Protein backbone atom coordinates (compact mmCIF):
# COMPACT_ATOMS: atom_id res chain seq x y z
CA UNK A 1 0.00 0.00 0.00
CA UNK A 2 1.02 3.62 -0.58
CA UNK A 3 1.14 6.02 2.36
CA UNK A 4 -2.17 7.64 1.46
CA UNK A 5 -3.85 4.26 1.12
CA UNK A 6 -2.48 3.13 4.47
CA UNK A 7 -3.83 6.22 6.21
CA UNK A 8 -7.22 5.81 4.54
CA UNK A 9 -7.40 2.15 5.58
CA UNK A 10 -6.57 2.95 9.20
CA UNK A 11 -9.12 5.77 9.34
CA UNK A 12 -11.78 3.59 7.68
CA UNK A 13 -11.12 0.82 10.20
CA UNK A 14 -11.41 3.24 13.09
CA UNK A 15 -14.72 4.53 11.71
CA UNK A 16 -16.01 0.97 11.46
CA UNK A 17 -15.38 0.57 15.20
CA UNK A 18 -17.93 3.33 15.77
CA UNK A 19 -20.29 2.33 12.99
CA UNK A 20 -20.64 -1.45 13.34
CA UNK A 21 -21.84 -1.51 17.00
CA UNK A 22 -24.33 1.20 16.07
CA UNK A 23 -25.67 -0.89 13.19
CA UNK A 24 -25.88 -3.97 15.41
CA UNK A 25 -27.68 -1.98 18.07
CA UNK A 26 -30.13 -0.49 15.58
CA UNK A 27 -30.96 -4.02 14.41
CA UNK A 28 -31.34 -5.24 18.00
CA UNK A 29 -33.45 -2.42 19.44
CA UNK A 30 -35.10 -1.20 16.22
CA UNK A 31 -33.58 2.10 17.15
CA UNK A 32 -30.94 3.46 19.50
CA UNK A 33 -30.16 1.45 22.65
CA UNK A 34 -31.57 2.42 26.07
CA UNK A 35 -29.70 5.33 27.60
CA UNK A 36 -27.94 6.28 24.36
CA UNK A 37 -26.61 9.82 24.42
CA UNK A 38 -26.81 10.46 28.18
CA UNK A 39 -23.58 12.02 29.37
CA UNK A 40 -22.16 10.94 31.65
CA UNK A 41 -23.71 7.50 31.11
CA UNK A 42 -26.69 6.54 33.25
CA UNK A 43 -28.09 3.08 33.94
CA UNK A 44 -31.60 2.88 32.52
CA UNK A 45 -32.15 -0.87 32.10
CA UNK A 46 -31.35 -3.79 34.38
CA UNK A 47 -28.83 -6.35 33.16
CA UNK A 48 -29.44 -10.11 33.14
CA UNK A 49 -28.70 -11.67 36.49
CA UNK A 50 -25.85 -13.88 37.56
CA UNK A 51 -25.08 -16.90 35.35
CA UNK A 52 -23.13 -19.78 36.85
CA UNK A 53 -22.21 -21.09 33.39
CA UNK A 54 -20.93 -17.75 32.15
CA UNK A 55 -19.13 -17.14 35.44
CA UNK A 56 -17.49 -20.59 35.31
CA UNK A 57 -16.27 -20.06 31.75
CA UNK A 58 -14.87 -16.66 32.71
CA UNK A 59 -13.10 -18.22 35.70
CA UNK A 60 -11.44 -20.77 33.40
CA UNK A 61 -10.18 -17.99 31.13
CA UNK A 62 -8.99 -15.99 34.15
CA UNK A 63 -7.18 -19.04 35.54
CA UNK A 64 -5.43 -19.65 32.24
CA UNK A 65 -4.27 -16.02 32.05
CA UNK A 66 -3.02 -16.20 35.64
CA UNK A 67 -1.05 -19.37 34.96
CA UNK A 68 0.62 -17.81 31.90
CA UNK A 69 1.64 -14.75 33.88
CA UNK A 70 2.79 -16.59 37.01
CA UNK A 71 4.29 -19.71 35.42
CA UNK A 72 5.41 -18.64 31.92
CA UNK A 73 7.81 -21.58 31.57
CA UNK A 74 4.84 -23.94 31.51
CA UNK A 75 3.83 -22.27 28.25
CA UNK A 76 7.12 -22.31 26.38
CA UNK A 77 8.88 -19.28 27.81
CA UNK A 78 12.59 -19.77 28.42
CA UNK A 79 15.02 -17.93 30.70
CA UNK A 80 16.67 -14.92 29.09
CA UNK A 81 20.03 -13.36 29.90
CA UNK A 82 19.68 -10.74 32.59
CA UNK A 83 20.21 -7.23 31.22
CA UNK A 84 22.19 -4.91 33.43
CA UNK A 85 20.18 -1.84 34.40
CA UNK A 86 21.55 1.46 35.64
CA UNK A 87 21.33 1.89 39.37
CA UNK A 88 19.04 4.63 40.46
CA UNK A 89 20.41 5.15 43.99
CA UNK A 90 22.83 7.85 42.77
CA UNK A 91 19.98 10.04 41.61
CA UNK A 92 17.53 11.74 43.93
CA UNK A 93 13.85 12.20 43.36
CA UNK A 94 13.02 15.09 41.01
CA UNK A 95 11.34 18.26 42.22
CA UNK A 96 7.97 17.35 40.66
CA UNK A 97 7.91 14.20 42.78
CA UNK A 98 8.09 16.23 46.01
CA UNK A 99 5.60 18.85 44.84
CA UNK A 100 3.10 16.14 43.91
CA UNK A 101 3.11 14.36 47.28
CA UNK A 102 1.17 17.08 49.19
CA UNK A 103 -1.19 17.58 46.24
CA UNK A 104 -2.04 13.88 46.22
CA UNK A 105 -2.42 13.78 50.01
CA UNK A 106 -4.73 16.81 50.12
CA UNK A 107 -6.80 15.59 47.15
CA UNK A 108 -7.18 12.14 48.68
CA UNK A 109 -8.20 13.51 52.07
CA UNK A 110 -10.74 15.88 50.55
CA UNK A 111 -12.18 13.17 48.30
CA UNK A 112 -12.71 10.68 51.13
CA UNK A 113 -13.03 12.66 54.38
CA UNK A 114 -15.97 14.95 53.50
CA UNK A 115 -14.77 17.93 55.54
CA UNK A 116 -17.56 20.47 55.86
CA UNK A 117 -15.17 23.42 55.68
CA UNK A 118 -13.83 22.31 52.29
CA UNK A 119 -17.01 20.82 50.82
CA UNK A 120 -16.99 23.04 47.65
CA UNK A 121 -13.48 21.78 46.79
CA UNK A 122 -14.43 18.10 47.05
CA UNK A 123 -16.04 18.13 43.61
CA UNK A 124 -12.69 18.94 42.01
CA UNK A 125 -10.36 16.38 43.56
CA UNK A 126 -10.17 13.73 40.81
CA UNK A 127 -7.97 15.61 38.34
CA UNK A 128 -5.35 16.91 40.82
CA UNK A 129 -5.27 13.52 42.57
CA UNK A 130 -4.56 11.65 39.36
CA UNK A 131 -2.12 14.11 37.81
CA UNK A 132 -0.15 14.26 41.05
CA UNK A 133 -0.12 10.45 41.11
CA UNK A 134 1.17 10.40 37.51
CA UNK A 135 3.98 12.78 38.44
CA UNK A 136 4.83 10.67 41.48
CA UNK A 137 5.08 7.60 39.25
CA UNK A 138 7.30 9.56 36.89
CA UNK A 139 9.48 10.55 39.84
CA UNK A 140 9.85 6.91 40.85
CA UNK A 141 10.90 6.02 37.30
CA UNK A 142 13.35 8.94 37.34
CA UNK A 143 14.85 7.72 40.61
CA UNK A 144 15.16 4.09 39.53
CA UNK A 145 16.67 4.84 36.10
CA UNK A 146 19.17 7.50 37.14
CA UNK A 147 17.22 10.43 35.73
CA UNK A 148 15.47 8.88 32.72
CA UNK A 149 11.71 9.51 32.67
CA UNK A 150 9.00 10.99 30.48
CA UNK A 151 9.02 14.38 32.20
CA UNK A 152 12.83 14.64 32.18
CA UNK A 153 13.47 13.27 28.67
CA UNK A 154 10.24 13.44 26.66
CA UNK A 155 7.87 16.07 28.11
CA UNK A 156 6.18 16.42 24.70
CA UNK A 157 5.24 12.73 24.96
CA UNK A 158 3.25 13.44 28.11
CA UNK A 159 1.35 16.19 26.32
CA UNK A 160 0.51 13.95 23.38
CA UNK A 161 -0.53 11.12 25.68
CA UNK A 162 -2.92 13.46 27.51
CA UNK A 163 -4.56 14.65 24.28
CA UNK A 164 -4.93 11.15 22.78
CA UNK A 165 -6.13 9.87 26.16
CA UNK A 166 -8.95 12.40 26.28
CA UNK A 167 -10.30 11.60 22.83
CA UNK A 168 -9.79 7.83 23.13
CA UNK A 169 -11.71 7.55 26.41
CA UNK A 170 -14.60 9.48 24.86
CA UNK A 171 -14.57 6.70 22.25
CA UNK A 172 -14.88 4.07 25.00
CA UNK A 173 -17.72 6.04 26.58
CA UNK A 174 -19.47 5.98 23.21
CA UNK A 175 -19.00 2.23 22.83
CA UNK A 176 -20.29 1.74 26.37
CA UNK A 177 -23.77 2.74 25.16
CA UNK A 178 -23.96 -0.35 22.95
CA UNK A 179 -23.38 -2.78 25.82
CA UNK A 180 -26.14 -0.92 27.71
CA UNK A 181 -23.84 0.85 30.14
CA UNK A 182 -21.41 -1.61 31.74
CA UNK A 183 -20.34 1.39 33.81
CA UNK A 184 -22.26 4.54 34.68
CA UNK A 185 -21.98 7.70 36.78
CA UNK A 186 -24.74 8.17 39.37
CA UNK A 187 -23.51 11.62 40.47
CA UNK A 188 -24.29 13.35 37.19
CA UNK A 189 -26.06 16.26 38.87
CA UNK A 190 -22.99 17.56 40.70
CA UNK A 191 -22.20 19.68 37.61
CA UNK A 192 -24.28 21.13 34.80
CA UNK A 193 -24.28 19.48 31.38
CA UNK A 194 -21.51 21.77 30.18
CA UNK A 195 -19.65 21.29 33.46
CA UNK A 196 -19.78 17.51 33.04
CA UNK A 197 -18.35 17.68 29.51
CA UNK A 198 -15.59 20.09 30.56
CA UNK A 199 -14.65 18.27 33.77
CA UNK A 200 -14.76 14.78 32.29
CA UNK A 201 -12.61 15.97 29.38
CA UNK A 202 -9.94 17.01 31.88
CA UNK A 203 -10.37 13.73 33.76
CA UNK A 204 -9.91 11.63 30.63
CA UNK A 205 -6.47 13.15 30.01
CA UNK A 206 -5.09 11.06 32.88
CA UNK A 207 -5.78 7.57 31.52
CA UNK A 208 -2.94 6.98 29.05
CA UNK A 209 -0.28 8.93 30.98
CA UNK A 210 -0.92 6.85 34.11
CA UNK A 211 -0.75 3.55 32.21
CA UNK A 212 2.46 4.47 30.40
CA UNK A 213 4.10 5.62 33.64
CA UNK A 214 3.28 2.24 35.20
CA UNK A 215 4.68 0.57 32.08
CA UNK A 216 7.99 2.33 32.57
CA UNK A 217 8.01 1.73 36.32
CA UNK A 218 7.46 -2.02 35.98
CA UNK A 219 10.21 -2.08 33.38
CA UNK A 220 12.72 -0.80 35.93
CA UNK A 221 12.50 -3.95 38.03
CA UNK A 222 15.27 -6.41 37.35
CA UNK A 223 14.21 -9.42 35.34
CA UNK A 224 10.66 -8.21 34.68
CA UNK A 225 10.92 -7.79 30.92
CA UNK A 226 13.29 -10.71 30.59
CA UNK A 227 10.69 -13.00 32.14
CA UNK A 228 8.51 -12.75 29.03
CA UNK A 229 11.06 -11.90 26.33
CA UNK A 230 11.90 -15.42 25.19
CA UNK A 231 8.61 -17.17 24.56
CA UNK A 232 6.76 -18.95 21.75
CA UNK A 233 7.24 -17.39 18.32
CA UNK A 234 4.23 -16.58 16.17
CA UNK A 235 4.70 -15.31 12.65
CA UNK A 236 1.20 -14.56 11.41
CA UNK A 237 0.58 -14.82 7.68
CA UNK A 238 -1.29 -12.19 5.68
CA UNK A 239 -4.23 -14.59 5.31
CA UNK A 240 -4.53 -14.94 9.09
CA UNK A 241 -4.31 -11.17 9.52
CA UNK A 242 -7.23 -10.75 7.15
CA UNK A 243 -9.12 -13.45 9.06
CA UNK A 244 -8.46 -11.66 12.38
CA UNK A 245 -9.63 -8.42 10.85
CA UNK A 246 -12.89 -9.98 9.63
CA UNK A 247 -13.45 -11.61 13.04
CA UNK A 248 -13.06 -8.17 14.60
CA UNK A 249 -15.71 -6.78 12.23
CA UNK A 250 -18.19 -9.46 13.25
CA UNK A 251 -17.42 -8.96 16.94
CA UNK A 252 -17.94 -5.21 16.65
CA UNK A 253 -21.35 -5.71 15.04
CA UNK A 254 -22.21 -8.50 17.49
CA UNK A 255 -21.46 -6.26 20.46
CA UNK A 256 -24.36 -4.06 19.43
CA UNK A 257 -26.69 -6.91 18.51
CA UNK A 258 -25.94 -9.08 21.56
CA UNK A 259 -25.08 -6.40 24.15
CA UNK A 260 -25.29 -8.74 27.15
CA UNK A 261 -23.84 -11.94 25.75
CA UNK A 262 -20.94 -10.12 24.05
CA UNK A 263 -20.38 -7.26 26.48
CA UNK A 264 -16.70 -8.26 26.80
CA UNK A 265 -16.17 -7.45 23.12
CA UNK A 266 -15.93 -3.79 24.15
CA UNK A 267 -12.41 -4.61 25.41
CA UNK A 268 -11.47 -7.13 22.72
CA UNK A 269 -12.79 -6.06 19.28
CA UNK A 270 -10.28 -3.23 18.92
CA UNK A 271 -7.38 -5.66 19.13
CA UNK A 272 -8.03 -7.84 16.05
CA UNK A 273 -9.43 -4.95 13.99
CA UNK A 274 -6.88 -2.21 14.61
CA UNK A 275 -3.78 -4.35 15.16
CA UNK A 276 -4.57 -6.42 12.05
CA UNK A 277 -5.16 -3.23 10.06
CA UNK A 278 -1.81 -1.81 11.18
CA UNK A 279 0.00 -5.07 10.41
CA UNK A 280 -1.60 -5.28 6.96
CA UNK A 281 -0.26 -1.77 6.31
CA UNK A 282 3.21 -2.84 7.44
CA UNK A 283 3.23 -0.79 10.63
CA UNK A 284 4.71 -1.86 13.95
CA UNK A 285 2.19 -3.11 16.52
CA UNK A 286 2.56 -4.41 20.10
CA UNK A 287 2.28 -7.90 18.59
CA UNK A 288 5.17 -7.41 16.14
CA UNK A 289 7.90 -8.55 18.61
CA UNK A 290 5.94 -11.76 19.26
CA UNK A 291 7.13 -13.17 15.94
CA UNK A 292 10.60 -13.28 17.55
CA UNK A 293 9.25 -14.66 20.83
CA UNK A 294 9.34 -11.33 22.69
CA UNK A 295 6.08 -10.98 24.63
CA UNK A 296 7.51 -8.56 27.18
CA UNK A 297 6.05 -5.30 25.85
CA UNK A 298 2.50 -6.53 25.44
CA UNK A 299 2.47 -8.31 28.81
CA UNK A 300 4.10 -5.35 30.55
CA UNK A 301 1.49 -2.87 29.24
CA UNK A 302 -1.25 -5.27 30.34
CA UNK A 303 0.19 -5.60 33.86
CA UNK A 304 0.77 -1.85 34.02
CA UNK A 305 -2.91 -1.24 33.36
CA UNK A 306 -3.89 -3.82 35.97
CA UNK A 307 -1.71 -2.07 38.56
CA UNK A 308 -3.24 1.27 37.71
CA UNK A 309 -6.70 -0.31 37.74
CA UNK A 310 -6.25 -1.13 41.41
CA UNK A 311 -5.86 2.57 42.20
CA UNK A 312 -8.72 3.54 39.90
CA UNK A 313 -11.05 1.21 41.76
CA UNK A 314 -9.60 1.87 45.22
CA UNK A 315 -9.95 5.66 45.14
CA UNK A 316 -13.29 5.45 43.38
CA UNK A 317 -14.70 3.03 45.96
CA UNK A 318 -13.62 5.08 48.96
CA UNK A 319 -14.97 8.33 47.58
CA UNK A 320 -18.57 7.18 48.12
CA UNK A 321 -18.62 3.99 50.17
CA UNK A 322 -18.07 5.56 53.57
CA UNK A 323 -20.71 8.27 53.14
CA UNK A 324 -24.47 8.48 53.01
CA UNK A 325 -24.57 12.25 52.54
CA UNK A 326 -24.84 14.30 49.37
CA UNK A 327 -22.53 13.05 46.57
CA UNK A 328 -19.43 15.13 45.91
CA UNK A 329 -17.36 13.10 43.44
CA UNK A 330 -18.79 13.60 39.92
CA UNK A 331 -16.32 11.03 38.57
CA UNK A 332 -17.64 8.24 40.81
CA UNK A 333 -18.71 5.24 38.74
CA UNK A 334 -20.53 1.98 39.33
CA UNK A 335 -20.65 -1.21 37.29
CA UNK A 336 -23.49 -3.18 35.83
CA UNK A 337 -21.81 -6.25 34.35
CA UNK A 338 -24.07 -9.04 33.09
CA UNK A 339 -23.64 -12.60 34.40
CA UNK A 340 -20.40 -11.94 36.35
CA UNK A 341 -21.33 -9.47 39.08
CA UNK A 342 -20.04 -11.46 42.06
CA UNK A 343 -17.12 -11.26 44.50
CA UNK A 344 -16.29 -7.62 45.14
CA UNK A 345 -13.15 -6.73 47.10
CA UNK A 346 -13.08 -3.07 48.26
CA UNK A 347 -14.26 -1.91 44.85
CA UNK A 348 -17.33 -1.51 42.70
CA UNK A 349 -15.64 -3.78 40.15
CA UNK A 350 -16.35 -7.53 40.45
CA UNK A 351 -13.08 -9.37 40.86
CA UNK A 352 -13.22 -11.00 37.41
CA UNK A 353 -13.55 -7.54 35.91
CA UNK A 354 -9.95 -6.79 36.83
CA UNK A 355 -8.86 -9.16 34.08
CA UNK A 356 -10.46 -6.75 31.63
CA UNK A 357 -7.76 -4.24 32.52
CA UNK A 358 -5.18 -6.53 30.91
CA UNK A 359 -6.93 -6.21 27.56
CA UNK A 360 -7.72 -2.54 28.08
CA UNK A 361 -4.02 -1.73 28.30
CA UNK A 362 -3.37 -3.34 24.93
CA UNK A 363 -6.33 -1.43 23.49
CA UNK A 364 -4.89 1.83 24.78
CA UNK A 365 -1.53 1.19 23.13
CA UNK A 366 -3.19 0.28 19.85
CA UNK A 367 -5.32 3.44 19.85
CA UNK A 368 -2.18 5.47 20.60
CA UNK A 369 -0.40 3.90 17.63
CA UNK A 370 -3.35 4.50 15.30
CA UNK A 371 -3.37 8.17 16.30
CA UNK A 372 0.39 8.41 15.74
CA UNK A 373 0.29 6.75 12.32
CA UNK A 374 -2.67 8.85 11.12
CA UNK A 375 -1.47 12.21 12.46
CA UNK A 376 2.22 11.53 11.78
CA UNK A 377 3.80 11.96 15.20
CA UNK A 378 6.40 9.81 16.93
CA UNK A 379 4.68 6.75 18.45
CA UNK A 380 7.71 5.55 20.41
CA UNK A 381 6.88 5.12 24.11
CA UNK A 382 10.32 3.81 25.07
CA UNK A 383 12.61 6.20 26.92
CA UNK A 384 15.66 4.70 25.23
CA UNK A 385 14.19 5.09 21.73
CA UNK A 386 14.03 1.35 21.05
CA UNK A 387 10.33 0.71 20.48
CA UNK A 388 11.07 -1.54 17.55
Secondary structure, DSSP 4 states (H G I P E B T S, - for coil): --HHHHHHHHHHHHHHHHHHHHHHHHHHHSSSPTTTT-SS----SPPP-B-HHHHHHHHHHHHHHHHHHH-GGGGT----PPPP---STTS---HHHHHHHHHHHHHHHHHHH--GGGHHHHTTHHHHHHHHHHHHHHHHHHHHHTS-SHHHH-HHHHHHHHHHHHHHHHHHHHHHGGGT-SEE-TTGGGS-HHHHHHHHHHHHTHHHHHHHHHHHHHHTSTTHHHHTSS-------HHHHHHHHHHHHHHHHHHHHSTTTTGGGGGTHHIIIIIHHHHHTT---TTGGGGGT--HHHHHHHHHHHHHHHHHHHHHHHHHHT--S----TT--EE--TBT---BSSSSSBGGGHHHHHHHHHHHHHHHHHHHHHHT------TTS---
